[in-house]
């Protein structure tokens, strides 16, 4: 097996990050695990088709013994026993990383996935920032001369790194001439450079695992952790991971997910936006019963979302694991007090519901929201670091309840189609420019929310849905007309013709394809074709 890289990006410390030893470690990970990963991804398509044709998913009878068995996950390490407020955001640039670490949150989800554009420079800069953070010496000076440094007057957030999902490649690292697995590159570089430092300080290494659909995908991560710890002389069980339940198949396997990772698990997270996308993706041809209302109308109080979150809390606490709430997309605007007040009210409502339901903590996307989340969970927890001891025996969730899309209040409107197209094009354009977390109309958009936007339109076209506000059937022609109007709107907002041509035009073309309603155009993840649009350079031997 031969590993090669395209180039050393112009990032401080990149040469050391991409050392021969680090690349050899990544090569070993691929040698042992890449084949299994490929087989697991192949199996996803067949399962999705089966679910769509049956218009149903159910709890697996073959794993009933796991669901009824008497077992617990490993006890949480001290650094992860209090997770009442977690802030999410990319690990590049350094300024954002420092702000997250200094935010007052208990945990920082250092995101190398949905909130990050995986350009080669971003990937390596993120690892460089995480390396410095692990050693307490991350700093940054802006072009204007303003200095950002890690706080020493109060505890900093514990770092939990989210690598890319199993599906994404890393085109700048080649194994036998083929793109490496993004998840193994992200994990491998971070673990290789930081595992010993973090283990010695009791601060990790800790991870968030995204996008999984089956317990065998969890088993693979457990095998990766076991191998990596042995390879670098780290005590077994030091790694702890929180898994996002953000696909509809995963909602039916929460117990199995925890069981497979039981020696290395910390908890489960309600990844609400990707979860909604997964429902649409899985049942996109399954008819009217799975047509979701406008994205803006689907709240966490919808019956199917209540079933999902209550089952998650019950399952986690039954097994001694953390139940982590999802991210409210509302963000404040310091220049607009009314917008900020509305955002605060929405976040307060969202986090209050989660704390009351039994979640042990939750996510925010902006430092100004940390205090609200902490205040709410302080009131719920009192002197306790968490509420894992709170069982939910009264919760009984059926398969039908998890799939009850039809009861979600709201309607499909042409205004919703227009909003989805604007968001999808705008987000992808900014993503292509190198920024994976984008504030649009006072909402924090990332890849997950853009996925909902484009997949809803595909589903609406495919199922000939009628918009309630205009009475028009949502067709390819209607969507094409609205898309052209929204692209012109963006052109006027952007102003810069060169920037528009470089990012917005290709984004619009991609969204036009992904929303066609044709089977061949529905990409499993929009970031996969978007990734191919990022600049690449010729391969050189590492």
N, C-alpha and C positions, 0 to 999 in steps of 0.2 A: 504494500500500500504506500502511495506517495502523496504527500501533501504539498501544495503550492499556494501562493497568494498572489493576487494581482499586483499589489504595490504596498508600500508602507505609507499610509496617509500622513499628511502634514499636520500631525497632532503631537503635542508635547508628550514625550515618553512612549511614543508608538513603537519604536524599535525594541524597547524592553518588553512591552506588552506582547509583541509578536516574536518573542525570542524562540530559538530553536527548541528549547525545553517545553515552552508553553504549546507550541505547535505539535510537538510529539505527543503531548497529553491529549490534545484534541484528536489527533490521528488515532490514538488508542481507543478513545470513546467511540469514534466512528467504526473502527474495526470490530468492536464488540456489539454495538447497538444499532447501527444504521440499517442493517437488514431487517431487523424486527420492526423498526419504525416504519420502513417502507411497506411492510406487510400490513401493519395496523392502519395506515392511511388508506391502503387499497380496500380494506374491509369497510371503511366508512360509507363509501358510495353504495354498496350493496345493501347495507342496513338502512340507509336513508330511503332507498327505493322501496324497501319492504315496508317501512313505517308509513310512507306516503300512500302506497297502494292499500294498506290495511286501514288507513286513517286512524291509526292508534299506535300506542306504545304501552307496554305493561312491565311490571316488575318481573325480573327474570326468575323463573321457578328453579333454575339450576343453581342459583346462589341463595336460596331461601335459608340454608343453614347459616350463612353469614349474617343475614338480617335477624335471625332468631337466636343467634349464639350469644354467649356471655363473655364479652371481651371489652377491653378499653384500649385507647391509644396511649402512647407514652406521655408521661407527665411533662408539662411545658417547662422549658428552661426559664430561669429567673427573668431574663431579659424580655420574654414574651408573655409574661403572666398578666400584664396590664396593657390592653390594646384599645382603650376606650375611644381613642381618636387617631385615625391614620390619615396621612395626607398622601395623595398620589401625584405623580408627575415624572417627567423624563429626567434621566441622569445627565443629560447634556442639553444645554450648556451648563458650565460650572455655577453661574449665578443662580439658576433655578435649583440646582442641587443644594447649594448653601442655604437658600431661603427655605427649602423644605426641611433641612436638618435643623434649622434654627427656629422653626415655626411654632414650637411648643407642642406639636403632636407627639404621641408616644411612639409612633412608627411612621417611617417614610417608605412607601412603595416606590422603589426606584425602578421606573418602568422602561424596559428595553423593548416593549411590545406595542400595545395600541396607542400609547401617547408619544411614540417616538418614530420618526422616519428612519428606517434602517440603512441610511447611507453609510458607506464604509467609514467616513470620518466621524459620523455620529456614534457608530458602534464603538469605535476605539476611544473616542473622547469620553463616552459614558464609562467605559472600563477604567480609564485613567482617573476620572473623578471619583469613582467608587474605590479605587486603590488608595487615593489620597484621603478619602473620608475614613476608610478603615484605620488609617494611621493618624488621624486627627489633624492633618495638615493641609486640608483643602482650602484654597483661597483664590481670589479672582480680583483683578483690577480692570475696571471698564476703560474704554478709550478716553472717557472724560476725566479719568483719574480717581474715580470712586473705588474704594477697596471693600471687598466682601470677604469675611472670614468666619470660621466656625465659632460659635458662642462658647464662652467658658464660664458664664455666670449661671448657667442652668443646664440640666441634662439635654442632650441632643436626641433627636429621634433615632430609634433603632432602625437599621437599614434592612429591608426585605426586598430582594431583587426579583423582578419579573422578567425572565428570559422570553424570547419569542416562542410561539406555539410550535407544536410538532410539524405543522404543515409548511412553514416558511423556510426557504433556502437562504444560504449566504453565498452569493455569487462571487464574492471576492476571496473566498477560501475554497480551493478545489481539492477534492480527494479522488485520486486516480482520474483527474481531468473533469470530474463532475462536481457541481456545487455542493458544498457542505450543508449540514443541517443547522439552520440558524439557532435553534435551541441549544444544541451541543456546543456551538461556538460561543454563545453568550455565557452559558453555564461554565463551560470549560475554562475560558479566560478569567472569569471572575473567581471561580473556585481555585484555580491553580495559583493565582497571585495573592489571594486573600484568606483562604481557608484556615491556615495556621494562625495568622494574626488575629482573625475574628474568634477562633476557638480559644485561644489563650486569654482573650479579654472577656469571654463569655457573651460575645455579641453576634454570634453566628457560626457558620454561614447560614442565612435564612433566605427562603425563596417563596415566591408566589408562582403557581403553575397554572397557565391558562389553556382554554379551548379544548379540553379533553372531552371525549365522547364515550369512552368505554373503560371499564376497570383494568383491562389489559394495558391500556396506555398509561395508567397510573403505575401498574406493576413495572413497566419499563423504566419509569422515573426512579422507582425504588431501587431497581437494579443499577441504574446509573449512579445513584447516591452511594450505594454499598460499595461499588467498584472504586469510585473516586476517593472515598474515605480511605479504603485499604491502600490504594495506590500512593497516596500522599501521607500515609501514617496518621490519619485523623481518626479519633475514636469513633467506633460504630455508634450511630444514633445522634451524633453531634449536629448533623444537618437537620433542619426542620423546615417543612414546607406547608404552606396554606394553599389549598386548591380552590380555584374558582368554579363554582357550579354555574356555568354560563352557556350550557347547551342543554336542549331539552332531553336528549338521551341521558345526560348525566344526572338530571333530576330524579330519574328512576334508579340510580345506582349510588346514591350518597353513602349508604352503609358500605357498599363494596369499595368505593373510593377510599374511605377512611381505613378499612381493613387492609387493603393492599399496601398502604403507606404507614401502617400503624406505628412502626418504630421511628418514623421520620416525619410524622405529620404534626401540624399545629392546629389546623382547623379548616373550615370551609367558608367561602365568601359567596354572597349572593351577587353575582355579576349580572346585574339586571338588564343592561342594554344589549350585551351579546346574547343573553338568554332570549330576549324578544326576537332578535335577528335569527337565532337558531330555530325558533318555532316557525317563523315565516319560511326560512330556507328548507326545513325538513318537510313541511306540508304545503309547499308552494303550488302544487298542482291538485291538492286534495279537495278543492271545492269551497263552497260558501262558508262552511262551518269553521274554516281556518282563515277567513279574511279578517285581518286586524283593522281596527279604526285608525284614523290619523295618528301618527306617532305622538303628537302632543296631547292626545286624549287618553292614552294608555297610562294610567297611574298605578302605583303600587297597591292601591286599594281594590283593583280589579280582582274578582274572585280567583282567577287562575294564578295571579301573582301572590295573593294571600296564601293560597295552598302551597305554593313553591317556598315562600319564606318561612312559613310556620313549620313545614316539614323539615327545612334545613336546621332551624333552631332545635327542634325536637331531636333530630338525628345526632347533631353534634353533641348536645348535652348528655344524651343517653350514653355516648361513647367517651365522654371526658374531653371533648375537643371544643375549640372556640368557634362560635358562630359570628361571622363578621358581616355587617351590613354593607349595602351598596353605596354607590356614589350618586348624590344628588347633582344634577348637571347645572343647577342655577349658580351663577357666580356674581359677586358684587361688582359695582362700577363706582370707584371713588369720586368720579366727576359727576355722577348722577345719583343724588341721595334717594330719590324715589325708587330707582331701579335697585339700589342696594337694600333698601328697606323691604322691598318685595322679595328679593333673593333670600334675605335673612329669614323672613317669615316662612317661605317654602322649605328652606333647609331645616328650620326649627320643627316644622310639622313632620317632615320626613324622619328626622332623627328621633323625635319623641315617639313616633310609632314603633321604630325599631327597638328602642330601649325598653318600651313597654312590652313588646313581643318576646323579649328575652335575649336579644343580641348582646354580645359582649363588647362591641365597639362598632365603629362605622367609618366610612371614608368621606373625606372632603377633597375638593380640587383646588382650593385657594387658601392661603394662610389666614385671610380675614375670617374664615369660617371655622377655624380650629376652636376658638373660644366657645362658639355656640354649641358645637358637638360635645366638647368637654363638659360644659355646664349641664347639658341634658343627661349625659351618662354619669356624671358625678351624682346627680340627684337620684338616679336609678340604682347606682351601685353602693352609694354611701362609702363606708370604709373598706369595702371589698374590692379587689383588683378586677374582678369579673363576676359573672353570674352563671358560670358553668354548672353550679350546683342546682340551678333552677330547672327542674324537669317540666315537660309539657305533656303529661299522660293523657290529657283531654284532647290532644290533637290527633285526629285520624284523617289521613289524606288518601284519596283514591286516585287511580289513574285518570278517571274521567274528570276529576276536579283539576288536575294538572293540565289537562288538554281542553279545558272549557273556554276556548277563545271566543266563542259566540256570545258569551255573557258579558264580555268587556264593554262597558259603556262607551258611547262615542260613535261617530260616523266617518265614512270616507268622503272627503270633499276635494273639489278641484283646488281649493286653496291649500289643502294639505299636500297635494301633488306638487304644487308650485314651491311650497316651502321645502319639500324633500329634495327637489332638483337643485334649488339654490344652495342648500346645505351640502349636498353631495359634491357638486362641482367646486364650490368654495373650499370645502375641506380637502378634497383630493389635490387641488391646486397648491394649497399651502403645504400639504404633505410632501408634494413633489419638490417644493422649494426647501425642504429640510426641517419643517416644524410639524410634529405629530399631534400637538394639542392646541386647538384653535378656539378662541372665543368668538362666537357668532351669535349676535342678537342676545347677548347676556347669558348664553349657555355655553358650557365647556364641551366642545365637540371633540370626539376622538374617533378612531377607526370604527368602534362599535356603533356609535350613533350614525355614522355615515353608512354603515352596512344596513341598518334598519331602513334608512331613507331610500337607498337604491333597490333593496329587495322588495320593499312594499310596492313600488311602482311596477316592477316585473310581475309580481303576483296579481296586481290589479289589472294589468293588461291581459295577462294570461286567462284570467277568470272573468273578463269583460264586466268589471265592476262599474256600477253607475254612481257618479258623484251626487251626493244629496243636495249640495248647494246650487248646482247648475242643471242637474238632470242629464248631464252628458255621460256617455259611456267612455271610460278611460281606455283609449286606444293608442297604438303606436303613433298614429298621426297627431292626436291631441298632445301626447307627451312631447313629441318632436317640436310642435309649435310652442308649447310652454317653455321647453328647454331653450329654444332659440331666444325667446324673450328674456329669460333669466340670465343667459350668457351675455346678452347685450346690457342688461342691468349691471352685471359684474364688470363688464368692460368699462362702463362709465364710472363705477366706483373705484376701480383699480387705477385708471388714468394712464398708467405707464404702459405704452404699447408693447415694448420689448418684454416686460414682465408678463403681460397678458399672453403674448404669443408663446413664451417659454413654458408657462405653467397652466394657465387657465384654459387655453385652447386644447391641449392634450387631455386635460382633466374632463372637459366637456365631451370630447370624442369618446373617452373611456366610459363615461356615465351613459352616453347614448347607446353604446353597445350593451352595457350591463343591465339596462332597463328595457330591453327590446321585447321581452316576453317569450323569446325563443329559447329552447332547451340548451342549445349549444352556446348561448351567450351568458348563461347564469354561472359565473365563476363562484366556486365555493367561498372564496374570500377576495374582496376587492383589492386587498393589499398585494395579492400575488401578481395580477397583471400590472398594477401600479408600480410594483417593485421593478418590473422589467423596463419601465420608462426611466428609471434613475440612471444617471450616467455610469458607464462602465469603462474600464480600461483593459488593455491587453494583459494577458497573464504573463508574469515573469516568475522565474523559479525563486522560491523563498530561501 
